[in-house]
Every structure is written in structure tokens, then in C-alpha cells.
Amino acid sequence: MSDRMSCSQREPVMVITRCPLPLPLIFSSLFLVACGNAAVNQRSASGHDYHPDKQTSKQEETRPAVATVLDLHQSLDLKTLTPVLATRRVVYVGESHDNYAHHRAQLAVIEALYESGADLAIGMEMFQQPYQQYLDDYIAGKISEAEMLRKTEWYERWVYDYRFYRPILNFAKENGIPVIALNVPREITRRVSKAGLKSLSEEERGQVPADIDYSDQAYTDRLKQIFNQHGKEISQDFERFLQVQLLWDEGMAERAAAYLMEQPQKQLVILAGSGHLMHSSGIPNRIQRRQQVSSAVVLPGGDLKIEPGIADFMLFPEAAELPPAAVMGIYMEKADNGVLVSGVLKEGAAELGGVERDDIILAFDGEVVASPNDLRIQLLKKKPGDDARLTLLRRRILFGDKQLEVNLTLGQ
């Protein structure tokens, strides 16, 4: 199959390929926008034929031209869209990282493709390439979720709540769907952000793509607008900002393209921030440069401006909020033998349960905690209102250290 069909090769209602402007297609749970016909029907509502050689009036000559019309009465549900997506080797599904509704929509697309019989793999921006083995081990059932989070250094390398992505990873594990770590190591992007690509050592250069394409000027212009919104105007700073963005894009594209070559039977669903996918800039065109594959870009609407070529389809999921997390109401730091309580929130769960500042948490519900991340992982098992038992070490100058247990009811 060719990667794109021409705009004339279309179904009566829905266009399944990239055309000048998406056509909104609305349905109850997930609203979808498919690419529509950019040409305006030249037959008027009264049924009169359009005659291009007919002389126009002066009023008609000055009337503003309508380049594109969006038909908001057309509709398509996910069940109807799925066979279209199933024909594409790569399906890109965008997100705003902290939008729970977007992640629910991503999971809905993955579930629909899986149920259609697709042999899936899921590529994720959220994991970095050196930690692929631990994702493989988790999907294979060799390590627990907690161990996977520790080994992939989730809390150090991705700042967003793991619970946004947990249902997707659970579905992948339950169904043996490979999860591919797409992103480049954070240490490298940090170095480039501070001193540019030229600062990378020979060893570090071996971990990033040798070929970084700067030719997409429209993408560069959009990135410049984002950069300027943060009050940055120094050109040298923008050059480093651009290098980091392109390094992310090229790194993820190179890893995805390599996987597609290694696994020719797989359909790859790529989950990434919408900024990496809009207008097929960022990741899609860089995969295409490496390997010609059929693809579709699916973006969540709402926050994004609908404009020509932004995507093949747009999802408008129902609003949803991530359920409140169970919290203890403390500030914490790493200690040599556990987790140091560096602060206690007034009337929080910890204070009400008897936890004091400078206590060291040794265990949570009997499980040893060696770092703040261990405590975060333990809290994933809880919800607000649940009880928890802490084993503490309380330091006392006059009477020596004392180990004690306290029970508390977790808040939100």
C-alpha cells in the first residue's frame, strides 16, 4: 500500500488520508476528525450549476473567498475508524502529558486495534532507550511493576504521574504487547541544552543519531514561537533549544524505524506529545525519511487549533480527571537508611498519625523503603481513605534513637 492516497481517492463520507484540512467527525464518547475535502462544492444550495466561465458581478469579485468548509454534521465512531487505522503500519497518537482524557483516548485506540487482530507494539516517548530490557522483563512477567519503575528510573526521568500511563502498560502486559522505549537518555539532552551538540563526547555521540535534519523550516518556526513565549530571545539559547527538540525527534524516530525493520510483521502505535506529531513534523517525517511506511497521525482536539494538515484524525474525548492520589502530607528526602521526613503538612495524614519532622521512614506496610521513590511506588497501591502502617526511626538526643510504628489514614 502506498503511504498516502490522493485527495481524489476518497470514500463518500470519510477521507482516510492526509488532505489540506481535517473534517470533524463527531460521536458520543470519542469525537473524531478525519481529513476532509479541501475543495468547496461549487453547486449552490438552490441546485444551480456552477459555470466557471460565467461573468461574475462586481459584488461577487469582492466577496471573501471561502477556501475550506467543515461539515460538523458528519460523524464517525471509533469502531468505524479502526479498520482505517488498521491499514497503517504506524499510528501516531498524541497527548498533552498531564491530560487524563488524552491517555484514555490513547488506550481506546490501542484496545480497538488489538481487538481487530492487529499484531501490535507500543512505542512510548516516556521511557528512555537504555532501559528497554526492563520493559521487556515487565511485559514478560519477569519483574513486578514496582521493579520496572525502579529499573527504568521513571520518577527521575519522567516528571508526570505514572497513573496517567498505568492502564496502557497494564493492557500491554496483560496481552503481551511489546513496549518500546523511544527516548534518548536525559543526560544527553541536558548536556545539549546547556552547551549544544558540540559538547557531546565521542561516547555520547554514539548514543544519538548521526543525521539530524534541520530542513523543516515550518517546524523550526513553530518551535521559535514556543521559545519566545517563555521570554527567550537570545539566538544562541534558541539554537540549543532547537537542537534538543530535534535530538528528541531524531532519536525517537531512529529507534522506531529500527524496530519496524527488525519486526516487519508489527504495527507500531507511537504515543508522544502532540508537539512531536503535528503536521507530521517531529517524529513522523523523520521515520519516513528512514523508512517509507504507511501512517496516520491522530491528535486530541480541544487544546489544539484545527488548521490545514495538522493531523489525519482528531479525537475529542470526554473530559476526565485522574482520580486523586493517596498522600501522606510530608516532604521527604533520601536518607542513608530510609526516607527522611523533612517537613510535615499541618493537619495532613502524617501529622494526624503522629509522624514528626526528622523521622526516618524505614518501612511502609511492612515493605522496606530505601528511597522516596520506593514510598511513591508503595502509595500507588493505595487510594485516599486507606490505612497505612509506617515503621519509623525517631532520633532523640537525650534518650537515643527509637523505632516505632504509627498508623495513619491516607489523604488526598
VENJONOR-V183894 format. One record per residue. N is the residue number from 1. RES is the residue in one letter. OMEGA is omega as a letter, one per 20 degrees, with the letter a starting at -180 (none if undefined). Layout:
BEGIN
n:N res:RES omega:OMEGA
n:N res:RES omega:OMEGA
END
This chain:
BEGIN
n:1 res:M omega:r
n:2 res:S omega:a
n:3 res:D omega:a
n:4 res:R omega:r
n:5 res:M omega:r
n:6 res:S omega:a
n:7 res:C omega:r
n:8 res:S omega:r
n:9 res:Q omega:a
n:10 res:R omega:r
n:11 res:E omega:a
n:12 res:P omega:a
n:13 res:V omega:a
n:14 res:M omega:r
n:15 res:V omega:a
n:16 res:I omega:a
n:17 res:T omega:a
n:18 res:R omega:r
n:19 res:C omega:a
n:20 res:P omega:a
n:21 res:L omega:r
n:22 res:P omega:r
n:23 res:L omega:a
n:24 res:P omega:r
n:25 res:L omega:a
n:26 res:I omega:r
n:27 res:F omega:a
n:28 res:S omega:a
n:29 res:S omega:r
n:30 res:L omega:r
n:31 res:F omega:a
n:32 res:L omega:r
n:33 res:V omega:r
n:34 res:A omega:a
n:35 res:C omega:a
n:36 res:G omega:a
n:37 res:N omega:a
n:38 res:A omega:a
n:39 res:A omega:r
n:40 res:V omega:r
n:41 res:N omega:a
n:42 res:Q omega:r
n:43 res:R omega:a
n:44 res:S omega:a
n:45 res:A omega:a
n:46 res:S omega:r
n:47 res:G omega:r
n:48 res:H omega:r
n:49 res:D omega:r
n:50 res:Y omega:r
n:51 res:H omega:a
n:52 res:P omega:a
n:53 res:D omega:a
n:54 res:K omega:a
n:55 res:Q omega:a
n:56 res:T omega:r
n:57 res:S omega:r
n:58 res:K omega:r
n:59 res:Q omega:r
n:60 res:E omega:a
n:61 res:E omega:a
n:62 res:T omega:a
n:63 res:R omega:a
n:64 res:P omega:r
n:65 res:A omega:r
n:66 res:V omega:a
n:67 res:A omega:a
n:68 res:T omega:r
n:69 res:V omega:r
n:70 res:L omega:r
n:71 res:D omega:a
n:72 res:L omega:r
n:73 res:H omega:r
n:74 res:Q omega:a
n:75 res:S omega:a
n:76 res:L omega:r
n:77 res:D omega:a
n:78 res:L omega:r
n:79 res:K omega:r
n:80 res:T omega:a
n:81 res:L omega:a
n:82 res:T omega:r
n:83 res:P omega:r
n:84 res:V omega:r
n:85 res:L omega:a
n:86 res:A omega:r
n:87 res:T omega:a
n:88 res:R omega:a
n:89 res:R omega:r
n:90 res:V omega:r
n:91 res:V omega:r
n:92 res:Y omega:r
n:93 res:V omega:a
n:94 res:G omega:a
n:95 res:E omega:q
n:96 res:S omega:a
n:97 res:H omega:a
n:98 res:D omega:a
n:99 res:N omega:a
n:100 res:Y omega:r
n:101 res:A omega:r
n:102 res:H omega:a
n:103 res:H omega:r
n:104 res:R omega:r
n:105 res:A omega:r
n:106 res:Q omega:r
n:107 res:L omega:r
n:108 res:A omega:r
n:109 res:V omega:r
n:110 res:I omega:r
n:111 res:E omega:a
n:112 res:A omega:r
n:113 res:L omega:r
n:114 res:Y omega:a
n:115 res:E omega:r
n:116 res:S omega:r
n:117 res:G omega:a
n:118 res:A omega:r
n:119 res:D omega:a
n:120 res:L omega:q
n:121 res:A omega:a
n:122 res:I omega:r
n:123 res:G omega:a
n:124 res:M omega:r
n:125 res:E omega:a
n:126 res:M omega:r
n:127 res:F omega:a
n:128 res:Q omega:a
n:129 res:Q omega:a
n:130 res:P omega:a
n:131 res:Y omega:a
n:132 res:Q omega:a
n:133 res:Q omega:a
n:134 res:Y omega:r
n:135 res:L omega:r
n:136 res:D omega:a
n:137 res:D omega:r
n:138 res:Y omega:r
n:139 res:I omega:a
n:140 res:A omega:r
n:141 res:G omega:a
n:142 res:K omega:r
n:143 res:I omega:a
n:144 res:S omega:r
n:145 res:E omega:a
n:146 res:A omega:r
n:147 res:E omega:r
n:148 res:M omega:a
n:149 res:L omega:r
n:150 res:R omega:a
n:151 res:K omega:r
n:152 res:T omega:r
n:153 res:E omega:a
n:154 res:W omega:a
n:155 res:Y omega:r
n:156 res:E omega:a
n:157 res:R omega:r
n:158 res:W omega:a
n:159 res:V omega:a
n:160 res:Y omega:a
n:161 res:D omega:r
n:162 res:Y omega:a
n:163 res:R omega:r
n:164 res:F omega:a
n:165 res:Y omega:a
n:166 res:R omega:r
n:167 res:P omega:r
n:168 res:I omega:a
n:169 res:L omega:r
n:170 res:N omega:r
n:171 res:F omega:r
n:172 res:A omega:a
n:173 res:K omega:a
n:174 res:E omega:a
n:175 res:N omega:r
n:176 res:G omega:a
n:177 res:I omega:r
n:178 res:P omega:r
n:179 res:V omega:a
n:180 res:I omega:r
n:181 res:A omega:a
n:182 res:L omega:a
n:183 res:N omega:r
n:184 res:V omega:a
n:185 res:P omega:a
n:186 res:R omega:a
n:187 res:E omega:a
n:188 res:I omega:a
n:189 res:T omega:r
n:190 res:R omega:r
n:191 res:R omega:r
n:192 res:V omega:r
n:193 res:S omega:a
n:194 res:K omega:a
n:195 res:A omega:r
n:196 res:G omega:a
n:197 res:L omega:a
n:198 res:K omega:a
n:199 res:S omega:a
n:200 res:L omega:r
n:201 res:S omega:r
n:202 res:E omega:r
n:203 res:E omega:r
n:204 res:E omega:r
n:205 res:R omega:r
n:206 res:G omega:a
n:207 res:Q omega:a
n:208 res:V omega:a
n:209 res:P omega:r
n:210 res:A omega:a
n:211 res:D omega:r
n:212 res:I omega:a
n:213 res:D omega:r
n:214 res:Y omega:a
n:215 res:S omega:a
n:216 res:D omega:a
n:217 res:Q omega:r
n:218 res:A omega:r
n:219 res:Y omega:r
n:220 res:T omega:r
n:221 res:D omega:r
n:222 res:R omega:r
n:223 res:L omega:r
n:224 res:K omega:r
n:225 res:Q omega:r
n:226 res:I omega:a
n:227 res:F omega:a
n:228 res:N omega:r
n:229 res:Q omega:r
n:230 res:H omega:r
n:231 res:G omega:a
n:232 res:K omega:a
n:233 res:E omega:a
n:234 res:I omega:a
n:235 res:S omega:a
n:236 res:Q omega:r
n:237 res:D omega:r
n:238 res:F omega:r
n:239 res:E omega:r
n:240 res:R omega:r
n:241 res:F omega:r
n:242 res:L omega:r
n:243 res:Q omega:r
n:244 res:V omega:a
n:245 res:Q omega:a
n:246 res:L omega:r
n:247 res:L omega:r
n:248 res:W omega:a
n:249 res:D omega:a
n:250 res:E omega:a
n:251 res:G omega:r
n:252 res:M omega:r
n:253 res:A omega:a
n:254 res:E omega:r
n:255 res:R omega:a
n:256 res:A omega:a
n:257 res:A omega:r
n:258 res:A omega:r
n:259 res:Y omega:r
n:260 res:L omega:r
n:261 res:M omega:a
n:262 res:E omega:a
n:263 res:Q omega:a
n:264 res:P omega:a
n:265 res:Q omega:a
n:266 res:K omega:r
n:267 res:Q omega:a
n:268 res:L omega:r
n:269 res:V omega:a
n:270 res:I omega:r
n:271 res:L omega:a
n:272 res:A omega:r
n:273 res:G omega:a
n:274 res:S omega:r
n:275 res:G omega:r
n:276 res:H omega:a
n:277 res:L omega:a
n:278 res:M omega:r
n:279 res:H omega:a
n:280 res:S omega:r
n:281 res:S omega:a
n:282 res:G omega:a
n:283 res:I omega:a
n:284 res:P omega:a
n:285 res:N omega:r
n:286 res:R omega:r
n:287 res:I omega:a
n:288 res:Q omega:r
n:289 res:R omega:a
n:290 res:R omega:a
n:291 res:Q omega:a
n:292 res:Q omega:a
n:293 res:V omega:r
n:294 res:S omega:a
n:295 res:S omega:r
n:296 res:A omega:r
n:297 res:V omega:a
n:298 res:V omega:a
n:299 res:L omega:r
n:300 res:P omega:r
n:301 res:G omega:a
n:302 res:G omega:r
n:303 res:D omega:a
n:304 res:L omega:r
n:305 res:K omega:r
n:306 res:I omega:a
n:307 res:E omega:a
n:308 res:P omega:r
n:309 res:G omega:a
n:310 res:I omega:a
n:311 res:A omega:r
n:312 res:D omega:r
n:313 res:F omega:r
n:314 res:M omega:r
n:315 res:L omega:r
n:316 res:F omega:a
n:317 res:P omega:r
n:318 res:E omega:r
n:319 res:A omega:r
n:320 res:A omega:r
n:321 res:E omega:r
n:322 res:L omega:r
n:323 res:P omega:a
n:324 res:P omega:r
n:325 res:A omega:r
n:326 res:A omega:a
n:327 res:V omega:r
n:328 res:M omega:a
n:329 res:G omega:r
n:330 res:I omega:r
n:331 res:Y omega:a
n:332 res:M omega:r
n:333 res:E omega:r
n:334 res:K omega:r
n:335 res:A omega:a
n:336 res:D omega:a
n:337 res:N omega:r
n:338 res:G omega:a
n:339 res:V omega:r
n:340 res:L omega:r
n:341 res:V omega:a
n:342 res:S omega:r
n:343 res:G omega:a
n:344 res:V omega:r
n:345 res:L omega:a
n:346 res:K omega:r
n:347 res:E omega:r
n:348 res:G omega:a
n:349 res:A omega:a
n:350 res:A omega:a
n:351 res:E omega:a
n:352 res:L omega:r
n:353 res:G omega:r
n:354 res:G omega:r
n:355 res:V omega:a
n:356 res:E omega:r
n:357 res:R omega:a
n:358 res:D omega:r
n:359 res:D omega:r
n:360 res:I omega:r
n:361 res:I omega:a
n:362 res:L omega:a
n:363 res:A omega:r
n:364 res:F omega:a
n:365 res:D omega:r
n:366 res:G omega:r
n:367 res:E omega:a
n:368 res:V omega:r
n:369 res:V omega:a
n:370 res:A omega:a
n:371 res:S omega:r
n:372 res:P omega:r
n:373 res:N omega:r
n:374 res:D omega:r
n:375 res:L omega:r
n:376 res:R omega:r
n:377 res:I omega:r
n:378 res:Q omega:a
n:379 res:L omega:r
n:380 res:L omega:a
n:381 res:K omega:a
n:382 res:K omega:r
n:383 res:K omega:r
n:384 res:P omega:a
n:385 res:G omega:r
n:386 res:D omega:r
n:387 res:D omega:r
n:388 res:A omega:r
n:389 res:R omega:a
n:390 res:L omega:r
n:391 res:T omega:a
n:392 res:L omega:r
n:393 res:L omega:a
n:394 res:R omega:a
n:395 res:R omega:r
n:396 res:R omega:a
n:397 res:I omega:a
n:398 res:L omega:a
n:399 res:F omega:r
n:400 res:G omega:a
n:401 res:D omega:a
n:402 res:K omega:r
n:403 res:Q omega:a
n:404 res:L omega:r
n:405 res:E omega:r
n:406 res:V omega:r
n:407 res:N omega:r
n:408 res:L omega:r
n:409 res:T omega:a
n:410 res:L omega:r
n:411 res:G omega:r
n:412 res:Q omega:none
END
